[in-house]
């Protein structure tokens, strides 16, 4: 028996060609070909003075106390607009706010401070990914008197609650 094998990449190539020709096969895919990231050009901002998630105390890792938050940014369609989500690790309480300027670190810092300042006595720490929008983490930490941690690059499971919450939000129209 002689069976021809086709790789998954070849299937995606076919679907992409079909889409370029006006076909609609891609609409039946779960992620609608969104999985492929294109290289980004432009300046790359380095985040200074990051504290690794490895330095996070067990009380945060074990979700033993209220006040430890995970933060993330969700970009809108075609990178137009964005929201910031902040999820409390123990209770899964979530706060969501639209950002005035999508990927701008100053805008995000202002928004986060504005969101959490009324609850500053209940905020102990924040953990984020390595997106450049979190470059002003020191300003947030100083204003709220908290510790700010960064997950390892490409390790979204280290902030699983935030990623799961964002996935649920992203499917909403």
Secondary structure, 3 states (H helix, E strand, C coil): CCCCCCCHHHHHHHHHHHHHCCCCHHHHCCCCCCCCCCCCCCCCCCCCCCCEHHHCCHHHHCCCCCCEEEEEEEECHHHCCEEEEEEECCCCCEEEEECCCCCCHHHHHHHHHHHHHHHHHHCCEEEECCCHHHCCHHHHHHHHCCEEEECCCCCHHHHHHHHHHHHHHHCCC
